[in-house]
Amino acid sequence: MVKVREGARSGAWVIGGVIGLAVLYVIGVFVFGGAGWITAPFRGEADKRENTVGSGEFRQTAYEEFFDLCEAVQNAEGTIQVLQEERKAASEARTAVIDQSITALKATRIESVNAYNSKAAQEHRAPFRDKNLPYRLDTTAERTTCTN
């Protein structure tokens, strides 16, 4: 019976030693950066969101970018309108130049509208479109209103 107790005691020490080593290993993993490796997927998404969306500089730039793009569309429309008015009384040579300018401005306007719509559709930029700006701009509209 004494040998059985000694065997049980030895087994308990072995099991306790294994558990102790496992606990030391887990503590070592957390102390030396293993916890960072384990939680990286969760922290990575949070860090990415905080670095991009939470950045004050990014937020300000995104607001300004939407206003600038909408303003570029309106500027092109205004210039097209002025050129069309000038065309009515222009000479034949000037009419050809005005037509070329209008064509170029229409292309520039479409590019600005497409850039605005593309950025408004991006998940990380869309929240920073000002509430007074339209969600999308229309490439076929004659006049764009940048405030609702």
C-alpha positions in Angstrom: 0.0 0.0 0.0 2.9 2.3 0.6 4.2 1.7 -2.9 0.7 2.6 -4.3 0.8 5.9 -2.4 4.3 6.7 -3.5 3.3 6.0 -7.1 0.2 8.2 -6.8 2.4 10.9 -5.2 4.9 10.7 -8.1 2.1 10.8 -10.7 0.7 13.9 -9.0 4.1 15.6 -9.1 4.5 14.7 -12.8 1.1 16.0 -13.7 1.6 19.1 -11.5 5.0 19.7 -13.3 3.4 19.4 -16.7 0.6 21.8 -15.8 3.2 24.2 -14.3 5.3 24.1 -17.5 2.2 24.7 -19.5 1.2 27.7 -17.4 4.8 29.1 -17.7 4.7 28.6 -21.4 1.4 30.5 -21.7 2.7 33.3 -19.5 5.8 33.5 -21.6 3.8 33.7 -24.8 1.8 36.6 -23.5 4.9 38.4 -22.0 7.0 38.1 -25.1 4.4 39.1 -27.7 2.5 36.0 -28.4 -0.7 37.6 -27.4 -0.1 40.2 -30.1 0.2 37.4 -32.6 -3.0 35.7 -31.4 -5.1 38.9 -31.4 -3.6 40.4 -34.6 -6.6 39.8 -36.8 -8.9 41.7 -34.4 -6.4 44.5 -33.7 -5.4 44.8 -37.3 -9.0 45.7 -38.4 -9.4 48.1 -35.5 -6.0 49.8 -36.1 -6.7 50.1 -39.8 -10.0 51.7 -39.1 -8.6 54.0 -36.4 -5.6 55.0 -38.6 -7.8 55.8 -41.7 -11.3 56.7 -40.6 -10.4 58.1 -37.2 -7.7 60.3 -38.5 -8.7 64.0 -38.3 -6.5 64.8 -41.3 -8.2 62.1 -43.4 -11.7 63.3 -42.4 -10.9 66.9 -43.3 -9.3 65.9 -46.6 -12.3 63.7 -47.5 -14.8 66.5 -46.8 -12.7 69.0 -48.8 -12.3 66.5 -51.7 -16.1 66.1 -52.1 -16.6 69.8 -52.1 -13.7 70.4 -54.6 -15.1 67.7 -57.0 -18.6 69.1 -56.8 -17.2 72.6 -57.3 -15.2 71.5 -60.3 -18.4 70.2 -61.9 -20.2 73.5 -61.3 -17.2 75.5 -62.6 -17.2 73.4 -65.9 -21.0 74.0 -66.2 -20.6 77.7 -65.7 -17.8 78.0 -68.2 -19.8 76.0 -70.8 -22.8 78.3 -70.3 -20.7 81.4 -70.8 -19.1 80.0 -73.9 -22.5 79.1 -75.3 -23.7 82.6 -74.8 -20.5 84.0 -76.4 -21.0 81.6 -79.4 -24.2 83.3 -80.4 -22.4 86.5 -81.4 -19.0 85.0 -82.3 -17.3 85.0 -85.7 -16.9 81.8 -87.6 -13.3 81.3 -86.5 -14.2 82.0 -82.9 -17.1 79.6 -83.1 -14.8 76.7 -84.0 -12.6 77.5 -81.0 -15.6 77.8 -78.7 -17.0 74.4 -79.9 -13.6 72.8 -79.1 -13.5 74.4 -75.7 -17.1 73.3 -74.9 -16.3 69.7 -75.9 -13.2 69.7 -73.7 -15.2 71.1 -70.8 -17.9 68.6 -71.2 -15.3 65.8 -71.0 -13.7 67.4 -67.9 -17.2 67.7 -66.3 -17.9 64.0 -66.9 -14.5 63.0 -65.4 -15.3 65.1 -62.3 -18.7 63.6 -61.9 -17.4 60.1 -62.3 -14.6 60.8 -59.7 -17.2 62.2 -57.3 -19.5 59.2 -57.7 -16.6 56.8 -57.4 -15.4 58.3 -54.1 -18.9 58.6 -52.7 -19.4 54.9 -53.3 -16.2 54.0 -51.4 -17.1 52.6 -48.0 -14.2 54.3 -46.1 -15.0 57.8 -47.7 -18.7 57.8 -48.0 -19.3 58.8 -44.3 -17.3 62.0 -44.9 -19.5 63.3 -47.7 -21.1 66.3 -46.2 -24.9 65.9 -45.5 -25.5 68.9 -47.8 -23.9 67.3 -50.8 -25.8 64.9 -53.1 -25.0 61.2 -52.8 -24.4 61.0 -56.6 -24.0 63.5 -59.4 -25.7 63.0 -62.7 -23.5 63.1 -65.9 -26.5 64.0 -68.0 -27.8 66.9 -65.9 -27.2 70.4 -67.3 -26.9 72.0 -63.9 -25.4 70.5 -60.8 -26.5 71.6 -57.3 -23.9 70.9 -54.7 -26.2 71.6 -51.8 -29.4 69.9 -50.8 
